[in-house]
């Protein structure tokens, strides 16, 4: 299986928004006004496109809330959830 692209959805305190960052390139791919805007109705799936990837979603305090894989068929078999 090919390596998944890895992203993190983090809160940008300075700009008061949520940023989806590419973990390897350390750059912002897309910004959202709220975390709900990023996580509702397949928005992350659309942003990641057909290549998909893994997205770690942080809470406001910086701790991880969850990790999502798109498409779900690429989720590692040994993972919880």
Secondary structure, DSSP 8 states (H G I E B T S, - for coil): -----EEEEEEETTTTEEEEEETTTTEEEEEESSHHHHHSTTHHHHHHTTT-EEEEEE-TTS-EEEEEEESGGGS-TTS--
